[in-house]
Amino acid sequence: MSIPVCAAIRLAMIATGLLSPALGTLAIIVIYAGIFRALIHVSLRQTELVAGIRFVFFFVRLMRIFAMGAYVAVNA
């Protein structure tokens, strides 16, 4: 889900020439949240608590992707 969305946002950034430290920071947060979510998924026994923690990282990632899209839309 997020790979095509991130690719579309990145394409919009390139097309508009919009590159900023804020977008770089948001992109790094998206990457780290995905990595931590995957690590928790494969390294811990799945319980409701672990699923909740994974959801937190998913939600952080989703909100940062929306923030990147909004930033590009507003500043393009």
C-alpha positions as CSV (number, residue, x, y, z in Angstrom):
1,M,0.0,0.0,0.0
2,S,2.5,2.6,1.0
3,I,5.1,1.9,-1.7
4,P,3.0,3.3,-4.6
5,V,1.8,6.2,-2.4
6,C,5.4,7.1,-1.4
7,A,6.4,6.7,-5.1
8,A,3.7,9.1,-6.2
9,I,4.6,11.6,-3.5
10,R,8.3,11.4,-4.5
11,L,7.4,11.8,-8.2
12,A,5.3,14.9,-7.3
13,M,8.3,16.3,-5.3
14,I,10.6,15.8,-8.2
15,A,8.2,17.2,-10.7
16,T,7.7,20.4,-8.7
17,G,11.3,20.7,-7.6
18,L,10.1,20.7,-4.0
19,L,12.9,19.3,-1.8
20,S,13.2,20.3,1.8
21,P,14.7,19.1,5.1
22,A,11.1,18.7,6.5
23,L,10.3,16.2,3.7
24,G,13.6,14.4,4.4
25,T,12.8,14.1,8.1
26,L,9.3,12.8,7.3
27,A,10.7,10.2,4.9
28,I,13.2,9.0,7.5
29,I,10.4,8.6,10.0
30,V,8.4,6.6,7.5
31,I,11.3,4.3,6.9
32,Y,12.1,3.7,10.6
33,A,8.5,3.1,11.5
34,G,8.3,0.5,8.8
35,I,11.5,-1.2,9.9
36,F,10.4,-1.2,13.6
37,R,7.0,-2.6,12.7
38,A,8.5,-5.4,10.6
39,L,11.0,-6.2,13.4
40,I,8.3,-6.4,16.0
41,H,6.2,-8.6,13.7
42,V,8.9,-11.2,13.1
43,S,10.7,-11.1,16.4
44,L,8.0,-11.3,19.0
45,R,5.3,-13.8,19.8
46,Q,2.0,-12.3,18.5
47,T,-0.3,-11.2,21.3
48,E,-2.8,-8.4,21.5
49,L,-0.2,-6.1,23.0
50,V,2.3,-6.8,20.2
51,A,-0.4,-6.2,17.6
52,G,-1.2,-2.9,19.3
53,I,2.4,-1.9,19.2
54,R,2.6,-2.8,15.5
55,F,-0.5,-0.7,14.9
56,V,1.2,2.3,16.6
57,F,4.1,2.1,14.1
58,F,1.7,1.5,11.2
59,F,-0.3,4.6,12.3
60,V,2.9,6.7,12.7
61,R,3.9,5.7,9.2
62,L,0.5,6.4,7.7
63,M,0.3,9.8,9.3
64,R,3.7,10.8,8.1
65,I,2.9,9.7,4.5
66,F,-0.3,11.9,4.7
67,A,1.9,14.8,6.1
68,M,4.3,14.4,3.2
69,G,1.5,14.4,0.7
70,A,-0.1,17.5,2.3
71,Y,3.2,19.3,2.4
72,V,3.7,18.7,-1.3
73,A,0.2,19.6,-2.2
74,V,0.3,22.9,-0.2
75,N,3.8,24.0,-1.3
76,A,3.7,22.9,-4.9
